[in-house]
Amino acid sequence: MYRAALVFVLLSGLIACKDDDKKTGQQEEGNSAKSMTGLFKEVKPPYQLSDTELLKNSDTTTLSAAFTSLLLPDSIKKNYFGKSAKIKFSPLAKLDGKDEMYYVIKAAAGAKKAALLAMFDEADNFLASYPFLLPDTDANTSQSSTIDKNFTITKTITQRNGPDVTAEGKEVVAYDAAEKKFGLIMLDALNENMAEIVSPIDTFPKTNKLAGDYWMNKKNLISIRDGRYPNQLLVYVHTENKAGDCKGELRGEFLITSSTTATYRQGGDPCVLDLIFQGTGVSISEQTGCGNYRGLDCPLSGTFTRKKPSSAKQSSEKPKRK
């Protein structure tokens, strides 16, 4: 009799443990990106979201708090929503990037709304998040964010005075797999009261396929022209922060080392600087010893986007070098 009762108790305990394990597993699975993916509408790039669309969105579907806890940086939670705000997250869209999945998520607290972009890899590991759209309270501005076919993100803010556009600002970012975060490609701030830097080699010939003007904003540019020899490029680099207290500048001949790279290396000069061309952009990387061309803690670095050539015809006459 006692043996039968003991067996019954042990079996009951085992069944209860299995049920608890099953519930725990379901809970963990429910907190994963893959378990949430069915709630998102799949779209193909280019995908665009405006502040008007976001603010009018009334979807009340709620995502798991454990799933969304990684997505909102503390700085945005504190500065945009407020430290004590109770934020609810809802699905907006998902985009398949083959090796990664991009999720656009609405965050709302009261009347305030924002859109976040979250990336997960094929194994459902969280990679990075980015504030995709943060509407402001200025009635004279409108905002939109776009993900293009290369999964580059462009945020645009337009300022209007009646029907007329008076100013426009843009921010372009892309995911950097090496850094595991979204990195800035180009910034042209709204109402940025800065005069555009004019390249001192602007009028030199640019027949080489790598030649052209590459920029991040009005104060950060790389101007590339034909070198004295076919295996060289004449390059002017200017970098500067918004405050203007951190500048870098170099002008010199870069040796073309491959179809996508060029290097500055001169006898007697410790500076070694690389240019890496990819698509419509170029990245600059300081290898060593370029302190003579920049301020302290102001590295010559960054990714610059190629500007479209102007419609004016380029002069074929090569000016004399000074």
N, C-alpha and C positions, 0 to 999 in steps of 0.2 A: 504493500500500500504506500509506504513512505518512498520506496524506490520509484514507483510510478509517478508520484507527486513531484519528486526531484527531477525526473526526466522531463516532465511537463514544464517545470519552471525553466530549465536550461534551454529547451526548445523555444519557449516564449522569448527568452532573452536573445537568442540567436536571431530570431525573426525580427525582433525590434531593432537590433543592431543593423541588420540588412536594410530595413526600412529607413533608418536614420542615414545610412551611407547613401542610399538611393536619393533621398531628399537633398543631402549635401551636394551630391553630384549634379542633380538637376539645378540646384541653386547656382553652383559654379558655372555650369554650362549656360545658364540664363544670363550670366554676367559677361559672357564673351561677345566679341564682335560678330562672330558667325551666327550666334543665336539671335542677334538683333537684326541681322541683315535683311530678313524678310519683311521688316517694317519699313524699309526704305524703298523709294521708287528709283529704279535704275535708269540712268540717263547717260547719253553719250556726249563727249565733249565736241564742240565748245558748250559749256554750261555757264549761264549768267544769272545772277541774282541781284535785284535792285533793292534799295532800302524801302521803297513803296511796297514791293511784293512781300518783303519780310515782315513789315509792320502790319500788313493786312492778313498775314497767315494766321489762321485760327485753329490749326490742328492741335488737338488736346492729347494725342497719343504720347504716353510717357515712356522714356527709356530708363533702364535700370540705373539706379544711383551709383552702384559699384562700377558699372560700365563707363559712366560719364565722369567719374571722379578724377580721372587722369587728364581729362581734356581741357579743363578751364584753368589757366595759370592763375595763381593767387593775385598777381598784379592786376589782371583784368577783373577778377571777382571783386577786389577791393575798390579799384578806381572807377570802374564802369558801373557795376551793379550796386556796390556798397557791401561792406564787410558782413553785415547781418542779413543780407538778402537771401530769401529762399528761392533758389533757382530751379526751374523745371526744364527738362531737355526733351525735345521732340525730333523725330526724323524728318529730313527734307529731301535728300537725294543721295545716291551712291554712284560712283564712277569706277569702272574696272580699269585699272592701270596695268593689267597683265601680271606684273610681279607684286603690285600693291593694290589695295582697295582704298578708295577715298570716300569718306562719309561727310556729308554736309549736315550739320546738326543745329537746330534752333535752340537757343537758350533764352528763357524768359523769366522775368521777375516783375510782376505787376504789369505796367504798361511798357516797360523797357524790354527790348529784344535785341539779340545779337545772333550772328551765325558763325559757327566754328567749323573748321575743316580738320578732320582726324584721319591719320593714315595708319593702316595695319598691313603687315606682310602676309604672305601666303600661309604661314603657320599661325596666323591670328595674333601675332605679337604687335603691341602698340609701338609705332615708330616716332610719330611727332604730331603736334597739333598747331594750328595757326588761326588767329582771329580773322576769319574770312570777311566779315562785314560787321562794322560797329556804327550804326546810324547815330548821327548827331542831332542836336535840337535846333539847329539853324534852319529856319524856313527858306532861306535863300540858297541852300546847297542841296544837291542830290548826289547819292552814291550808288555805285554798282561794282560788283566783283565778278570776274570771269576766269574760268579754267579753260585753257585752250587745248588743242590736240596733243601738245607736248607736255601737258600738265603744268604749264607755267601759269601763275596766278597774277592777274592784273587788277589792281584796285584803282578806281577812278572816282574823283570827287569834282563836281562841277558847281561853280558859283554863278548865279544868275541875278540880273537886275531886270525884272519884267521878262520879256521874251528873249532878251539878249544874254549870251554867255559872256561873262566878264573875266573869268579865270578858270583854269583847270589844273588839277594836280593828279599825278600818277605814282603808283608804287608797284613795282614788278618783283615778284619773288619766285623761287623754285626750290624744291627739296634737294638738299645736298646729302647724298648717301654717305659720304665720308664723314661729315660732321654730324649726321643724324638729326638734322634740323632744317627748317626753311631759311634760306639765305637771300639777302637783298641783291637784286640784279641792277635795278635802276630806281632812282627816286627823283621825282620832280615835284617838290612840295607846292601846295596851293599858296598863291600870293608870296612866293619866295622872292624877297627883294634883293636879288643878287644879280650883278652883271655877269653875262656869260663870258667865260674865258675864251680868248681868241688864240688859236694856235699860231705860233711864229713860223711854222712851216706850211701853213695852209695853202699857199699858192704853188708849192712844189708839185711836180708830176706824181700821179698815182696810177700807173698802168699795171703794177703788180696786183694780182688777185687778192692779196692780203691787205693792200693799202686801202685806207679809208679813215673815217673818224668814228671812234667808239666812245660812248659816254655813259655815265651813270646819272649825272645831273649837270647843271650849268657850271659847277665848280670842279667836276671830276671827269677828265677826259684823257684819251690816248689817241694821238694823231699819228698816222702812219703814212709815209710817202716812199717813193722809190729811192733806193740807196745809190751810191756811186757805182756799184757793181751789181750784177744780176743776183748774186747770193747775199745781198745786204738790203736792209730796210732802214730808212731814216725815221726815227721815232721821237715824238715829244710826249712826255707824260706829266700830267698835273693832277695832284690829289689835294683835297682840302676839306676839312670838316665845316659844318654849318657856321660855327662861331668864328672861323677864319684863323684860329690860333694853332692849328695843326696842319702844316702844309708840306707837300713833297713835290719836287720838280726835277726832271731829267730830260736832256736832249742828247741823242747820240745814235751811232750806227749799231744796229743789231744784226748779228749773223744768222741767216736762215739755216737752221739745223735739221729741219724736216718739213714736210708739207703742212704741218700744223704747229710748228714751234720755231721760235727765234730767241737768241740769247745776246744780252749785252755783256761783253767781257773785253776790257781794254787793258793793254800793257801798262803797268804802273798804277792802275785803278783797282782797289780791292773789291769794288762793287760788282756783283754778278746778279743779273736780273733776267728772268725768263718771261716770255710771252707764250701763251698756250691758246691756240685758236680752236674753236668748236662751234659749229653751226654759224649763227650770225653774231657771235660774241667772241671776246678775248679776255682771258684772265691773266693778271700780272702777279708774279711771285718773286719776292726778294729772297735770294739765296744767301747772300752774305755781303757785309761791308758797304752798305749804301747810305750810311749815316750822313755823308757829306751832301746828300741830295734831299734830305728831309729833316723834319724836326724830331726831337726825342720822342719815342713812343708813337711815331706817326709812320707806320710801315707803308711802303709802296706796294699796295696789294688791292685786290678786288676783282670783280667781274664786270665788264663793260659791254654794252650792246651797240651793234653797228648802226649808225645813223643812215637814213636813206639819203642818197646824193641829191643835191638841189637840181632844179631843172636847168639852171644856167650851165652853159657849156664850159668845160674846163679848158683853160689855156694850155696850148701844146708847147709853149715856150718855157724852157727851164730857166728859172732865175739863177743868178750867180749866188754861190754860197758865201756867206760872210765868215 
